[in-house]
Amino acid sequence: MKFKQLLFVIMSIEQRMQSFLALRKQNNLYRNLKNTNDLIDFSSNDYLGISRSAYVRQKTELEYQKYQYSKSGSTGSRLLNGNSVLYEALEQDLANFHHAEAALIYNSGFDANVGLVSTVIQKDDYVFFDAFIHASLHQGIKLSNSKSVLYNHNDYVDLEQKLQLTPTNAQKFIITESIFSMEGDKADLLELVRLSKQYNALLIIDEAHATGLFGVNGSGLCNEFDIEKECFARIYTFGKAIGMHGAVIVGSHLLKSYLINFSKNFIYSTALDTHTLLSVKHSYCFLQLFLNQRIKLFKLISYFNSRVHALDLRNTIVGEGPIFGLVVPGSEECRKLALYLQNNGLDVRPIVYPTVERGKERLRIILHSYNTQNEIDILLSLIVEYH
Ligand SMILES: Cc1ncc(COP(=O)(O)O)c(C=O)c1O
């Protein structure tokens, strides 16, 4: 037995937890919860301001009152007491909006990813996944016990080489995000479709950060590239631009029935409450009614890019949508710069290991439709000044 293992055997559970936490502190990686603040928002995922929309709130309240829903909570899982006409109608609307045969709502994006990946992918299958996918997808892959193959971030030459080495008759899956949550860059969806066809692999695309922003009425990047029908499953989350919480998996009727029967995250969890379902419903209406919010956001994105260009920060700050990353190697350095910006009134958060690789610690800068050019100017000038 190795020394570390021996140590764990003789330690009490309290000692063991304390020692892990002490290590986190020692490595400057200790996390704690902070209250929300009223600084200028360059950090939330509320890209279009829907979570603060009076329209969504009022519509939701009105419908809630009008139908006098008899219960606030769902009181059970979907397979027991938690299902409703509202749930089913919303799923039908979401399937239509995202151009899929069927849709199944989960309580969060994390749940949806774990519930999908761990249930559909089986032990002898091969799963190829981008190095930078979200922790929930990693978790699903781990639970699937499949043969998992990492390919370098957005490196399709690497992916193809790895696909070539796989037995032709094996069931294969490729998993990626369409917009990467930390890097803010896009996957090359057309190239992924080509590879998936050539190597007979099924595509699973997490559209969390594209939901509400790209494609017709914000229906996602798969829509923008017209590849919705080429995917085995797509995941849209409600906690980012939709401004609420929950998520939906869209795909075939067969996939939906399979998940209802086998996905533990779906089966063994209390269904969402009425108010949340109504909020999601009206947030999706918002997307279709208030196109000006997307236009405003994309104008700010181009303004931000033009300023980054002018200030010669092109190699420092990168991103292809509303998420930008400013790499500041070292968790201490990264936290210091974030604190400097916070002390100057801007809410910018540091993202450190293990969320990103060591040495790739970054400030994650998020633009919203409600930010202003002036706020962007202040942010960039503080960054330049700090450097
Ligand atoms: C790419 C991606 N997928 C899934 C999730 C999880 O979604 P949720 O916050 O709804 O659990 C996130 C959230 O951070 C994400 O960034």
The ligand as an SDF file (V2000), in Angstrom:
LIG
                    3D

 16 16  0  0  0  0  0  0  0  0999 V2000
  -21.6730   23.6740  -21.6980 C   0  0  0  0  0  0  0  0  0  0  0  0
  -22.5120   23.4780  -20.4990 C   0  0  0  0  0  0  0  0  0  0  0  0
  -23.2880   22.3930  -20.4160 N   0  0  0  0  0  0  0  0  0  0  0  0
  -24.0690   22.1630  -19.3460 C   0  0  0  0  0  0  0  0  0  0  0  0
  -24.0800   23.0250  -18.2800 C   0  0  0  0  0  0  0  0  0  0  0  0
  -24.9340   22.7390  -17.0910 C   0  0  0  0  0  0  0  0  0  0  0  0
  -26.1280   23.4370  -17.1920 O   0  0  0  0  0  0  0  0  0  0  0  0
  -26.9600   23.8260  -15.8780 P   0  0  0  0  0  0  0  0  0  0  0  0
  -26.3150   25.0260  -15.2970 O   0  0  0  0  0  0  0  0  0  0  0  0
  -28.3380   24.0390  -16.3960 O   0  0  0  0  0  0  0  0  0  0  0  0
  -26.8880   22.6500  -14.9600 O   0  0  0  0  0  0  0  0  0  0  0  0
  -23.3050   24.1760  -18.3170 C   0  0  0  0  0  0  0  0  0  0  0  0
  -23.3310   25.1240  -17.1730 C   0  0  0  0  0  0  0  0  0  0  0  0
  -22.3780   25.6580  -16.7290 O   0  0  0  0  0  0  0  0  0  0  0  0
  -22.4820   24.4040  -19.4500 C   0  0  0  0  0  0  0  0  0  0  0  0
  -21.6890   25.4770  -19.5060 O   0  0  0  0  0  0  0  0  0  0  0  0
  1  2  1  0
  2  3  1  0
  2 15  2  0
  3  4  2  0
  4  5  1  0
  5  6  1  0
  5 12  2  0
  6  7  1  0
  7  8  1  0
  8  9  2  0
  8 10  1  0
  8 11  1  0
 12 13  1  0
 12 15  1  0
 13 14  2  0
 15 16  1  0
M  END
$$$$
